[in-house]
Amino acid sequence: MQAAIISVGTELTTGQVVDTNAAWLAGELTQRGVQVVEHITVADDVERLANVIRRTLHESASKLMVVTGGLGPTKDDVTREAVAAAIGQPLEESTEALAQIEDFFLRLQRRMSAVDRVQAMIPRGATILPNRRGTAPGIGWIRDNGYLFALPGVPSEMKAMFVESVLPLLEGVTDKTRTLEARLHCFGIGEAKLGERLADLMNRGRNPLIGTTASGAVVTVRILATACDEAEAKSKLAADVAEVRRRLGSAVFGDAEDRLQEATARLLVRERKTVAVAESCTGGLLASSLTDVPGSSAYFLRGYVAYADQAKIDLLGVSEAMIASEGAVSEAVARAMAVGCRDASGADLALSITGIAGPSGGIPPEKPVGLVYIGLVDSTGVQVKRFLFGEHLSRDQVRDRSCKAALNLLRLRLLEGGAA
Amino acid sequence: MQAAIISVGTELTTGQVVDTNAAWLAGELTQRGVQVVEHITVADDVERLANVIRRTLHESASKLMVVTGGLGPTKDDVTREAVAAAIGQPLEESTEALAQIEDFFLRLQRRMSAVDRVQAMIPRGATILPNRRGTAPGIGWIRDNGYLFALPGVPSEMKAMFVESVLPLLEGVTDKTRTLEARLHCFGIGEAKLGERLADLMNRGRNPLIGTTASGAVVTVRILATACDEAEAKSKLAADVAEVRRRLGSAVFGDAEDRLQEATARLLVRERKTVAVAESCTGGLLASSLTDVPGSSAYFLRGYVAYADQAKIDLLGVSEAMIASEGAVSEAVARAMAVGCRDASGADLALSITGIAGPSGGIPPEKPVGLVYIGLVDSTGVQVKRFLFGEHLSRDQVRDRSCKAALNLLRLRLLEGGAA
């Protein structure tokens, strides 16, 4: 089966926004053996969009067309009109769609404005695709000549609707060939060194195909296994996943959508340990990553964002003299912050971060931007590590690297089962 | 002048890579008054690509076509062939192109392989676009019926070639027409209601062209002004920006790349106010957004991530009895957290957030997931607002909306100059 993806939006054709929906949809369809032959992006222009849809419908190749965007309530949302024109059906207010929209506003206890009502206009004979995450329902048009789906442009709404409403309708038409993907995420190892360990598995044309990508200091190993059916693809994939994990050991912290915080959270729960954090330059980012995992109340007790020196003194009992002599960004202060945090919170483990995120505030050569001290304390003692993330990194990058390094320190300690 | 952008690559049509070239080119062309009417992405398939190029050439609308990708030396690079087929010219080895390629390898002191030689094959009569950053020269085809340019897919090579070789060839045809863009970001107003207020400005074909997009509860008004020269475009744009700001008032928090934290930070600095925060469900996210603005130490004193009940009691003096009777997610606790935070920190303003981020922990109907109380206290008193973000939102979305709502509350208070 062949497919075309159409993205609608003047913000896309003028280059103000990069379209990520098309790539996501293409990935989902490709996995299921659908060959995506074309992505087309058009402005919020009803005639042009209608023409593109008509043209694509009549190119016998594309039996499946997925349109995203342009379903909202405002004047520049032209997809409803364009689809109706292309399939030659009048737009009619759907009581079913209207009920869904009204229900959405009801659930949010918000007033539905008159303008929102236009989102209930659906081409006669079309299927309504419910939108649990937003107001605009999707549109499905299924005829012997093919499948046409119009989904919202908001990625979260589009993805949910595709999975919940579109895929079930496509069952059976997508063929059995499967390409399955696994991703293993690593931290604390460079992409080059990792590449050496996997060199013999990374030849082009090999199946499974193995590649690596690095982003934000996390190196991801991507494994693509193709087979004539799902079961075989699964076993091919499982074998390589096991081999890669064996070679990389504890550098692998997780798979799929795991981030360091999910990996660390799992270990905290498994070891039944609680944690508290004291942060300066990361300003709450570490606490926020530890608590963005559902169920974090099982292990996260509290966080101190001791940004000003006075806060370090009041909240964590860091001595004013120490800050004066060593400076707020020092091994001694990181140590004192971690110890003070554990004592005050009663947590099993405490992490501290103090550093210079920049862009200003660095005092090279001793204390350049990107200098960060991270402390970890548990019943077995205190450990402080010094990091030089480099002045070429942005403030956001230094803060991000600092959090990841702290989470990884905690993760490795929990793996050792060191915390008593 | 109208243009079409064509991106070539199976890695794009299968969704392995997100195409950023098309957006960059669209931005460059839009700025120069060229209307980009379509982006098309096709796989490495010579017939299909040739058909798309032919189709686009004959759509009289598009006088300009820019193709990126598929110029490399490997078998899956099909753009040379496709362009030749589409314009009906044979491919010939160009001594000029060959010399450029050989020179490139010489400069890098690398040996040129036999495979690289194919990159010197150019359609008869085409213009060669030099590639200073890579091996594959670009192809230009300029005839009365329009302009066709084929550029490499590597972004750095593509951008350099576009600026150095394509723009000069377009001089005169892109005339002086300029399209300038402004974006105004709004919070606390729905896209539909905003659309009502701007309805008469949002008619299609109007110049400036005004559209809206919503993302993460932020609604952005996009204004595109086109005029026959830069000065006129600027004044057209300025007039509409002023009018939109007038109609939307304090709902507009910033423009360009502003986020709520930048807007709020500017006001804190202007009003010389300090702030401290006490967070439960957002777990440090609010502190982290207030501190991810450079120079935040000027206004941010400290943050309490009072996640466990005991932390609320120890750090903020919330009474155990109140938590028992009202529950940790209640107006009373939000109020006590804000007051306790201001007292302990000595900040001019203090914000508190307590809520149910989910996915579990909700007790409908009284306390569903997405129920959040936000407190704001300054010398003039305490204000607590109740939010129902809706159970359809993910944990991340509830946390994100809560932070934005808190920042907006602070922003509006600072605008009133209320804080003493």
Interface residues (C-beta under 8 A of the other chain):
Chain A: S7 G9 T10 E11 L12 T13 T14 G15 Q16 V17 V18 D19 T20 A22 A23 W24 L25 A26 G27 E28 L29 T30 V36 V37 E38 H39 I40 T41 V42 A43 D44 D45 V46 R48 V52 G72 P73 T74 K75 D76 F104 R107 L108 Q109 R110 S113 A114 V115 D116 R132 R133 V154 S156 V277 E279 T282 G283 G284 L285 L286 A287 S288 L290 T291 D292 P294 G295 S296 S297 F300 L301 R302 G303 Y304 V305 A306 Y307 A308 Q310 A311 D314 L315 A344 S345 G358 P359 S360 R395 D396 R399
Chain B: S7 L12 T13 T14 G15 Q16 V17 V18 D19 T20 A22 A23 W24 L25 A26 G27 E28 L29 T30 V36 V37 E38 H39 I40 T41 V42 A43 D45 R48 V52 T179 E181 R183 G190 E191 A192 K193 G195 E196 A199 M202 N203 R204 L209 G211 T212 T213 A214 S215 R222 L224 V277 E279 T282 G283 G284 L285 L286 A287 S288 L290 T291 D292 P294 G295 S296 S297 F300 L301 R302 G303 Y304 V305 A306 Y307 A308 Q310 A311 D314 L315 A344 S345 G358 P359 S360 L388 F389 G390 E391 H392 L393 S394 R395 D396 Q397 R399
